[in-house]
Amino acid sequence: MRLRGASTRPDARARQALALGADAVLLGRPVLWGLALDGCDGVAAVLDTLRRELALNLALNGCTRLADVTRAHVLAPAEVQARL
């Protein structure tokens, strides 16, 4: 199983990681921010926001579901692309 951390921009990073073959994306930091801000309601709000942002990100890339995302949806410099 390949896991990838989503960093501070989880919507775009999640799509990118999944396109490059990750099986799952870790979302620890944003969830902890939501927990610190408003407990369970904060976590729910963060996860809802991430879900909506990911859906928008997919739509902007012409995808309707995560399974439609491929390496072609990720732009990378030529030298990095050659190593993938």
Secondary structure, DSSP 8 states (H G I E B T S, - for coil): --EEE-TT-HHHHHHHHHHTT-SEEE-HHHHHHHHHHHHHHHHHHHHHHHHHHHHHHHHHTT-SSGGG--GGG----HHHHHH-
